Amino acid sequence: MDGFLELSLEIGFLCVVVSVGLAFIRMVKGPSLQDRVVALDFMTVAIVAFCGLAAVRYNTAAFLDVALVLALVGFLATVALARFAERNTFRNREETHNE
């Protein structure tokens, strides 16, 4: 593999790992459910990028299949969590309105 491509891939791996770590910190600290959902979605996107980099680095298309499945599962999880947050917000408004 070309030296520049290897260096670029290593820098890309490093950036993805750092971004997953920072997103994990945001997911743990919060403070709100919406922050945690966005952090989880960002972690999913970063891991998909990691799979793409691994596919290029190891010249294996199987990583692209993993990335595709992970992207679909991440999308569904984000939609489900967004619906949960919306329902929770709506329920809190009704409780405050009824008091």
Buried (B, 14 or more C-beta within 10 A) or exposed (E): EEEEEEEEBEEBBEBBEEBBEBBBEBBEEEEEBEEBBBBBBBBBBBBBBBBBBBBBBEEEEEBBEBBEEBBEEBEEBBEEBBEEBEEEEEEEEEEEEEE
